Amino acid sequence: MMQSMTGYGKAEKQFQNKNISVDIKALNSKQCDINMRLPQALRNKEIDLRKQINEGLYRGKISCTISYEETDENKAALFNKQVVKNYVNQIQEIAGDLSLNFDQELLRTALLMPESLVKEDEEISKEEFQMVKKVLEEAITDLIDFRKQEGEAIKNDLSSRIDLLKNYISEISKTEEARLEKVRERLHSKLRELKENYELDENRFEQEVVYYIEKFDITEEKVRLKNHFDYFNEILEDDNPNGKKLVFITQEIGREINTIGSKANDSGLQKIVVQMKDELEKIKEQLMNVL
């Protein structure tokens, strides 16, 4: 099933006296770009967690926040003594410079400053880390479900636009004979003008007319476009992430449309080519967000 590159997932569980929660968000990106916010107890596990995200989400600009907190509110916290002492010294110095009496509130102020109060770090156990990975996997699954919902809408839009491009090819085929006849008539008109002033070999000129008519023929381009459309639809039904492959196919479609435009030599056909290019640009915009 096609997936969008954007999505959001969340999961949360309690394990023993720990509350584990994971928030993960993905935006479109050419590569897998992961930004993680982890508690201190999980910093040495970051490589394993990044690998798990990369394998699960494949591509995108991914932001992941993992929270790992004690649920035992009675567990005592610790004061960072050196930090508190530094705060006290600095506050005393500032109070002296300003001739203020700050003695009574000095300690209380220092204890309220950032990083004065810390919790005792504990090394995470193997069982706890496995639970963290399980919660992360649930959040990834939640995000993938979100991606699939968005991807289904994108798939339907892409399919309808490919059908529209197919219809344009049918319109081109209807005008093909009349377009070539106009080209042939213009060449013969030039021939009649030249015959009034020059001696011309009509057989040789007719051969040149056939040669130029063949240069304006777009049968091969139409055949290749139909093949590209069929292949595009085939890839749409593939369950594997194929956003990049679809981009390559649209590049080939663009080349064939440009070739038709260069051979058009007809205002009606040029108009259809412009409409096809417009639809192709819309397809390219959608593919920027396809996994």
Residue pairs with C-beta under 8 A, 6 or more apart in sequence:
1 148
1 151
1 152
1 239
2 148
2 151
2 152
2 154
2 155
2 236
2 242
2 290
2 291
3 144
3 147
3 148
3 150
3 151
3 241
3 290
3 291
4 146
4 147
4 148
4 150
4 151
4 154
4 289
4 290
4 291
5 26
5 27
5 28
5 29
5 59
5 60
5 147
5 243
5 289
5 290
5 291
6 26
6 27
6 28
6 60
6 147
6 150
6 289
7 25
7 26
7 143
7 144
7 146
7 147
7 150
8 23
8 24
8 25
8 26
8 142
8 143
8 146
9 22
9 23
9 24
9 25
9 138
9 139
9 140
9 141
9 142
9 143
9 144
9 145
9 146
10 21
10 22
10 23
10 24
10 139
10 142
11 21
11 22
11 135
11 136
11 138
11 139
11 142
12 19
12 20
12 21
12 22
12 135
13 20
13 21
13 131
13 134
13 135
13 138
14 20
14 71
15 127
15 128
15 131
16 128
17 70
17 71
17 72
18 68
18 69
18 70
18 71
18 128
18 131
19 67
19 68
19 69
19 70
19 71
20 66
20 67
20 68
20 131
20 132
20 135
21 66
21 67
21 135
22 64
22 65
22 66
22 67
22 135
22 136
22 138
22 139
23 64
23 65
23 139
24 53
24 62
24 63
24 64
24 65
24 136
24 139
24 140
24 143
25 62
25 63
25 64
25 143
26 57
26 60
26 61
26 62
26 63
26 143
26 147
27 60
27 61
27 62
28 60
28 61
28 288
28 289
29 59
29 60
29 61
30 59
31 59
32 54
32 57
32 58
32 59
32 60
32 62
33 60
33 61
33 62
34 50
34 53
34 54
34 62
34 64
35 61
35 62
35 63
35 64
36 46
36 49
36 50
36 64
36 65
36 66
37 63
37 64
37 65
37 66
38 45
38 46
38 49
38 66
39 66
39 67
39 68
39 69
40 121
41 68
41 121
41 122
41 123
41 124
42 49
42 66
42 68
42 124
42 129
42 132
45 124
45 129
45 132
48 133
49 64
49 66
49 132
49 133
49 136
52 133
52 136
52 137
52 140
53 62
53 64
53 136
53 140
56 137
56 140
56 141
56 144
57 140
57 143
57 144
58 241
58 291
59 241
59 243
59 291
60 291
64 136
64 139
66 132
66 136
68 124
68 132
70 119
75 119
77 117
77 118
77 119
77 120
78 117
78 118
78 119
78 120
79 111
79 116
79 117
79 118
80 115
80 116
80 117
80 118
83 113
83 115
83 116
84 110
84 111
84 113
84 116
87 109
87 110
87 113
87 116
88 106
88 107
88 110
91 102
91 106
91 109
91 110
92 102
92 106
95 101
95 102
95 106
102 109
110 116
111 117
124 132
147 291
150 289
151 290
151 291
154 286
154 289
154 290
155 236
157 286
158 232
158 236
158 246
158 283
158 286
158 287
159 233
159 236
161 279
161 282
161 283
162 229
162 232
162 233
162 283
164 279
165 225
165 229
165 253
165 276
165 279
165 280
166 226
166 229
168 272
168 275
168 276
168 279
169 222
169 225
169 226
171 272
172 218
172 222
172 260
172 269
172 272
173 222
175 266
175 268
175 269
175 272
176 218
179 216
179 264
179 265
179 266
179 268
179 269
180 213
180 216
180 217
182 266
183 212
183 213
183 216
183 265
183 266
184 209
184 213
187 209
187 212
188 209
191 200
191 202
191 205
191 209
194 200
215 263
216 263
216 265
217 263
218 259
218 260
218 263
221 256
221 259
221 260
221 263
222 260
224 252
224 256
225 253
225 256
225 257
228 249
228 252
228 253
228 256
229 253
231 249
232 246
232 249
232 250
232 253
235 242
235 245
235 246
235 249
236 246
241 291
242 290
243 287
243 290
243 291
246 287
246 290
247 284
247 287
250 280
250 283
250 284
250 287
253 280
254 277
254 280
257 273
257 276
257 277
257 280
260 269
260 273
261 270
261 273
261 277
264 270
264 273
